[in-house]
Each structure stands twice: as C-alpha cells, then as structure tokens.
Amino acid sequence: MDVTLQQVQRSVWWGWGDPANAAPLPVHARRMLDERLGARSSTTNHPPVQLDSIEVPESRVGDRLRSALIDAVGAEHLLDSAADRILRAGGKSYPDLVRVRTGHLPYVPDAVALPSTHREVADVVAACVAHDAAVVPFGGGTSVVAGLTATGEQRAVVSLDLRRLAGLIRLDEHDHTATFHAGTMAIDAETALRARGFTLGHFPQSYQQASLGGFVATRSAGQSSSGYGRIDDMVDGVRGVTPTGEFEFGSRSPASAAGPRLLDVMVGSEGALGVLTEVTLRVVEAPQVTRHTAVAFPDFDSAATALRELVQQLGHDQQPDVTRVSDAVETEVSLGLAGRSGKALQRYLAVRGLEAPCLTILLWHDATDERAKHRQRRAQQILKRNGAVTLPAKIARGWEHGRFSAPYLRDELITRGVFVETLETATHWSNIAAVHRRVGGAIADALDAGGTPGVVQCHISHVYPSGASLYFTYLAAEADDALDQWQTVKTAASEAIVAAGATITHHHAVGRDHRRYLADEIGEIGVRMLRALKNELDPGDTMNPCVLIPDTTSQKVPTSTGATTEAPS
Ligand SMILES: Cc1cc2nc3c(=O)[nH]c(=O)nc-3n(C[C@H](O)[C@H](O)[C@H](O)COP(=O)(O)OP(=O)(O)OC[C@H]3O[C@@H](n4cnc5c(N)ncnc54)[C@H](O)[C@@H]3O)c2cc1C
C-alpha cells in the first residue's frame, strides 16, 4: 500500500495519530537505549494522565463575544468543553507532549470556533477584534515551535480550527494548478489530486496530520524537496483575512514584476498577520515509477560532498527526488534498532572498510522506468567517486515504507521515560561540517552538563545548489524536570546555530521558540519591517500574538516551557 494515500485518524490528544498504528519497541531496541542512555526504558512508565483529570481554567469568553461567535459559525460549531480546549492547547513538540501528558497546561484556548467558509472566518476574526479577543489559527496542530500557544494572554483566546474549511475548489489540469480550502489535510489533498493523475509532491514527516494552510503558514519542506521543491516553490496564490481587510495575492500569472512579491509576506506568516483561507498550489503529473538506491559512505564529509555534486552537477530535473544522508551516529542507531539485519549490515560494511558508515537513501520518481534508471545511473558515478558502497535497494524501500512512523516511536519513548527531541537548521555547503560539529557538540555538552549524557544524531534531507539542511535528533534519559532539560538543550543548540552563522529554522518555522533569535538573522530593520506589517494588518494584536515577531516592547519572550527569558536587544 502506498503510505502517502493511507488514511489515518486525527491525532489522539496526548500524542500522534492513531496509537493502534504504533509498532511496539522491540526488546533489543530497549536494551540498546538503556545501555546508551542509562535510561530504564523496560521498567519506567510515564503514561498520559486521564483526560478528565486535567483541570482547565474557566473560559474567558463573555456573553457578547460568545453571541458574536455563534452568529459567525453557528452554536454547534463553537466548542468550549475541557476536552475540546485541551486538544487545541498546543502542537506536537516534546514540551507540548510532556505538558499535555502530565496535565500541566499553562495555556488552553477559551473556546474553539470551526468556520466552514471564507466569510465565516472573516466573521470570527471581526468578532474577536470587536470584543478584544485573540485568535490562534489551528490547522493540523502539528507545530513543533510552540506556534499554537498564546501563554500569558490576559484576553480570551479563540482557537480557529480550520478542519471544516476543507476540500479541493478547482484543479486546472491545463495550467497545473490546484486551489484548496486552507484547512484541507495534506493527505486528503493528495488523494484528490492522485485520483486525477496529479501530485503535490509535498511529504513532510508530519504529512498524515498536517494541513495545506499550515504548510504555507510555516514554509514547510517535505521529504521529496530535492525533486519537487519546498512549499514556498509550490505556492501560486493565497486568499485570506486580516483584521483590517481581506487579501488575494498571486494566481494572476506565473510570474510578475509588479513590485515586491506580497504573496511571500503571507507565506511563512504563521497566523500572526491573518488567516489563509484558500491556497493555490502548483501540481505535477504523478510519477508512475520509483527507483530506490541505498549506499553507505565512509564518513559524513564524503557523503555531503556527494550530495553537493549531485545537486550541482546533475541539475534540478536529474537529481534524486528524495535525498537523505544519516551521519555515523544516526546510522549506528538505525542499524541497532533494526536488530539482527542491522548487525549483519554493520559487519558487511566493516569488512568493506567502513567503520563509521553514513547510510544514504535516494529515490527517483519518474514517468517511465527507463528515465528513472537513466538518472539513477548518472548519479551512481558521483556516488562511487566519493567512496559509496552499494547496499540492497530494499533498505531504501524499507525507509520509504516507514517514513511516517517515527512520531509513533517518539510517543513510546516518552512513555518509557526517554527525552527525545529534534531541531533543524540550514547553511551553505562550505559551512556544513562546522555547523554539524558545533551544533551537535553544543547539544551533547548540554546533555552531559545536565547529568544525562545522550545520543546526538543528524541527517541531511533537503539539498540546494548552495547548501543543505541539517536535522538533529537527540535522546537521553528524562531528567526530573523534563521541561527544564528541554529548555537548556534548546537554548544551547539555538545559540550554537546563531554563532555558527546558520539559520535558526530551515522548515519548522519561528513560532515562539525561535523568535528571540530572529533579530540575529534578519537584523533590526527586518524586525521593524515585520512589526510595521503587523501594525498595519493587525493593529490590535489579535492574530496569534505570541509567535514570529520579536516582542520589541517588553524584551521578554515566553518560551515553550512557559518561562520568560530575556530577548536579545
Ligand atoms: C512528528 C513531526 C514531524 C514533522 N516533520 C516536518 C517535516 O518533515 N517538514 C516540515 O516542514 N515540518 C515538519 N513538522 C512541523 C509541522 O508539521 C509543520 O510546521 C506543518 O507545516 C504544520 O502544519 P499544520 O497544519 O499542522 O499547522 P499547525 O500546527 O496547525 O499550525 C502551524 C502554524 O501555522 C498557523 N496556521 C495554521 N493554519 C493556518 C492558516 N490557514 N492560516 C494562517 N495561519 C495558519 C498556526 O497558527 C501556527 O502558527 C513536523 C512536526 C511533527 C510533529
């Protein structure tokens, strides 16, 4: 079964998707974690608390706001039960999950509005402006940067859940564009497109739970970004609502010189400037075949060189559509988790002289097998030149089949008392090795200093002619104060990213967690430009008030843990 078309129910309140889909962690994997982390994953058990035991504050929605919201969406689509509010109290980052699983929620929205049309969205926003409430747009709810929390707000906060604003509006098979309501879940969009022979080609790991509006609002990047581009490359137009007016940008022509591209202002705006209600995306004909390559490189540097040469020498239409290189630690952990077959592979690679191999997965999608094979052969020369050892293609097929299952594993690890988190950045090729070393080192040092030495692994999965992203995953035994442990490591890693001259986020967005580092990246004038946009479009600070834009008034920025820290001036 093609996993990109496999329907999955919306996430359980304490974790990911449908827990029935989770495969239990094998005993050998638990043993490995205990040995490597000093965790006690076989005995420690941290199940989520009971949903009805979580206390939520009384809703601050007053009678007048309530009646205006009911006018906007209808009484049956205005929810305020504790369960409905808890479900929208955050995204799916590690701290979000720790908080909800322990029942300690510093933020829950006061009500949930479920509009089904552009007009209803406009009416909800207008009601919140009129009655001084904040609005947090909620797509799939998979944010990992605290993009869905409005901690510290003194006003009522309305979660604007866009799940009813869903569906394909039109597919233009001639122009290869598709317009969707922004709340459409990615998997539903892909299913509708495939039925007509098209694909979006956008498959982030969160694909089974995320929405198209969320992708555009956060500038996401999918696993096939090498071939299809990131969501920014796919957006052709957006329609939406701000507190001071409605907008429609793009869609008129494939390109334009009519001033700055205002469409881009809304792409990555994270709900802080307005709500996207429709998105028009470029689509392509769905591929008929996929060819798979798995190789191992002797070290991360040769793997990175090979990727650079693939993208620079083969060009956009010839390079692989999926490109993924694990560093030596990630490879070792993956092979360890695979059990006997992983060990056998390790032995084989050692015989071939690869003591610390870097596993690499490449996928080619194409209209015919002949074309895909031709591209694959051209790449082989570059891979070989950089010392790649060819592995069975079934390893790449296995990765493809399990590509959306890691979030289930995360849930199980958390239940077993393991601290597991990811973060990402990007930089130019000339800086890749240094950022890999410095950021990985900062994470490892912070874990060591906290008395919970861990495993820090990394992969490259998005490549460009001038550079690539680096995606770190780290695991350790959970400390007594899990949120403090998370914050310490996150701060160390973020500071290392800034010091190394890389971007604070390649695809997870700014949210709350990264906004105090944004000024380092865009400068004081960049912050002023963002704030001017905010003041113009949302003078009452109604829209998602705690994300994206550094708080220049107080210099205090709350973080994911709910703590308040000094922002850089
Ligand atoms: C396990 C896991 C794996 C992930 N893998 C990837 C990955 O591979 N690549 C990647 O790029 N990201 C990844 N993410 C991050 C996340 O899935 C993306 O940021 C995604 O784009 C969010 O989409 P969503 O619909 O869930 O948005 P939400 O989480 O609901 O919202 C995200 C932000 O966008 C705003 N927003 C949502 N919809 C709208 C709208 N219609 N109008 C205005 N603002 C809106 C929200 O207010 C919020 O600020 C991952 C997350 C998890 C938990």
The ligand as an SDF file (V2000), in Angstrom:
LIG
                    3D

 53 58  0  0  0  0  0  0  0  0999 V2000
    6.4340   14.4420   14.0070 C   0  0  0  0  0  0  0  0  0  0  0  0
    6.5410   15.7140   13.2400 C   0  0  0  0  0  0  0  0  0  0  0  0
    7.2260   15.7290   12.0430 C   0  0  0  0  0  0  0  0  0  0  0  0
    7.3550   16.9250   11.3320 C   0  0  0  0  0  0  0  0  0  0  0  0
    8.0000   16.8940   10.1300 N   0  0  0  0  0  0  0  0  0  0  0  0
    8.1060   18.0220    9.4080 C   0  0  0  0  0  0  0  0  0  0  0  0
    8.7730   17.9950    8.1450 C   0  0  0  0  0  0  0  0  0  0  0  0
    9.2250   16.9590    7.6700 O   0  0  0  0  0  0  0  0  0  0  0  0
    8.8620   19.1710    7.4690 N   0  0  0  0  0  0  0  0  0  0  0  0
    8.3230   20.3200    7.9450 C   0  0  0  0  0  0  0  0  0  0  0  0
    8.4320   21.3300    7.2810 O   0  0  0  0  0  0  0  0  0  0  0  0
    7.7080   20.3620    9.1400 N   0  0  0  0  0  0  0  0  0  0  0  0
    7.5710   19.2500    9.8650 C   0  0  0  0  0  0  0  0  0  0  0  0
    6.9210   19.2890   11.0790 N   0  0  0  0  0  0  0  0  0  0  0  0
    6.3760   20.5570   11.5750 C   0  0  0  0  0  0  0  0  0  0  0  0
    4.8900   20.8020   11.1760 C   0  0  0  0  0  0  0  0  0  0  0  0
    4.2790   19.6110   10.7980 O   0  0  0  0  0  0  0  0  0  0  0  0
    4.8100   21.8120   10.0540 C   0  0  0  0  0  0  0  0  0  0  0  0
    5.1710   23.0640   10.5550 O   0  0  0  0  0  0  0  0  0  0  0  0
    3.4410   21.9150    9.3660 C   0  0  0  0  0  0  0  0  0  0  0  0
    3.5910   22.7500    8.2530 O   0  0  0  0  0  0  0  0  0  0  0  0
    2.3560   22.4530   10.2550 C   0  0  0  0  0  0  0  0  0  0  0  0
    1.1050   22.2450    9.6250 O   0  0  0  0  0  0  0  0  0  0  0  0
   -0.2380   22.1650   10.4670 P   0  0  0  0  0  0  0  0  0  0  0  0
   -1.3650   22.1100    9.5280 O   0  0  0  0  0  0  0  0  0  0  0  0
   -0.1480   21.0850   11.4570 O   0  0  0  0  0  0  0  0  0  0  0  0
   -0.2050   23.5790   11.1770 O   0  0  0  0  0  0  0  0  0  0  0  0
   -0.4830   23.9440   12.6970 P   0  0  0  0  0  0  0  0  0  0  0  0
    0.4710   23.2070   13.5560 O   0  0  0  0  0  0  0  0  0  0  0  0
   -1.9030   23.8070   12.9960 O   0  0  0  0  0  0  0  0  0  0  0  0
   -0.0870   25.4830   12.6790 O   0  0  0  0  0  0  0  0  0  0  0  0
    1.2400   25.8810   12.4880 C   0  0  0  0  0  0  0  0  0  0  0  0
    1.2930   27.4180   12.4450 C   0  0  0  0  0  0  0  0  0  0  0  0
    0.6200   27.8920   11.2900 O   0  0  0  0  0  0  0  0  0  0  0  0
   -0.5110   28.6980   11.6670 C   0  0  0  0  0  0  0  0  0  0  0  0
   -1.5870   28.3160   10.7390 N   0  0  0  0  0  0  0  0  0  0  0  0
   -2.0880   27.0840   10.5150 C   0  0  0  0  0  0  0  0  0  0  0  0
   -3.0280   27.1480    9.5630 N   0  0  0  0  0  0  0  0  0  0  0  0
   -3.1240   28.4460    9.1890 C   0  0  0  0  0  0  0  0  0  0  0  0
   -3.9240   29.1540    8.2420 C   0  0  0  0  0  0  0  0  0  0  0  0
   -4.8120   28.5440    7.4560 N   0  0  0  0  0  0  0  0  0  0  0  0
   -3.7560   30.4920    8.1430 N   0  0  0  0  0  0  0  0  0  0  0  0
   -2.8410   31.1380    8.9090 C   0  0  0  0  0  0  0  0  0  0  0  0
   -2.0760   30.5240    9.8060 N   0  0  0  0  0  0  0  0  0  0  0  0
   -2.2080   29.1890    9.9390 C   0  0  0  0  0  0  0  0  0  0  0  0
   -0.7960   28.3670   13.1130 C   0  0  0  0  0  0  0  0  0  0  0  0
   -1.4160   29.4310   13.7860 O   0  0  0  0  0  0  0  0  0  0  0  0
    0.6140   28.0760   13.6310 C   0  0  0  0  0  0  0  0  0  0  0  0
    1.2990   29.2480   13.9110 O   0  0  0  0  0  0  0  0  0  0  0  0
    6.7910   18.1160   11.8220 C   0  0  0  0  0  0  0  0  0  0  0  0
    6.0760   18.0800   13.0160 C   0  0  0  0  0  0  0  0  0  0  0  0
    5.9520   16.8980   13.7220 C   0  0  0  0  0  0  0  0  0  0  0  0
    5.1760   16.8670   14.9940 C   0  0  0  0  0  0  0  0  0  0  0  0
  1  2  1  0
  2  3  1  0
  2 52  2  0
  3  4  2  0
  4  5  1  0
  4 50  1  0
  5  6  2  0
  6  7  1  0
  6 13  1  0
  7  8  2  0
  7  9  1  0
  9 10  1  0
 10 11  2  0
 10 12  1  0
 12 13  2  0
 13 14  1  0
 14 15  1  0
 14 50  1  0
 15 16  1  0
 16 17  1  0
 16 18  1  0
 18 19  1  0
 18 20  1  0
 20 21  1  0
 20 22  1  0
 22 23  1  0
 23 24  1  0
 24 25  2  0
 24 26  1  0
 24 27  1  0
 27 28  1  0
 28 29  2  0
 28 30  1  0
 28 31  1  0
 31 32  1  0
 32 33  1  0
 33 34  1  0
 33 48  1  0
 34 35  1  0
 35 36  1  0
 35 46  1  0
 36 37  1  0
 36 45  1  0
 37 38  2  0
 38 39  1  0
 39 40  1  0
 39 45  2  0
 40 41  1  0
 40 42  2  0
 42 43  1  0
 43 44  2  0
 44 45  1  0
 46 47  1  0
 46 48  1  0
 48 49  1  0
 50 51  2  0
 51 52  1  0
 52 53  1  0
M  END
$$$$
